[in-house]
Amino acid sequence: MRHISRFKIRVLMLMFYGTGIVGMVVGLTIAPIYGQSVMITFLGVVNFGLGAFFTYLFLTQKPELPDKRKKKRKDN
């Protein structure tokens, strides 16, 4: 996988963790009234798992090194 900027991965992590937590809370508290508790809770767990995957990518990604080919030489 090619290098993805750390900012984009952080945004994806927060998005998936947030929707996962909200999905689990709604699925366990509000949705049983309407009969959709299992599906909403399951989708919340899937989102939480995607957040964990992007956390893994964030923690194991090698730092981006500057490209030496694009560096200009100083002529003295």
Summary of the structure (lengths in Angstrom):
residues: 76
radius of gyration: 20.1
end to end distance: 40.2
largest distance: 77.1
contacts: 178
relative contact order: 0.18
helix: 71%
strand: 0%
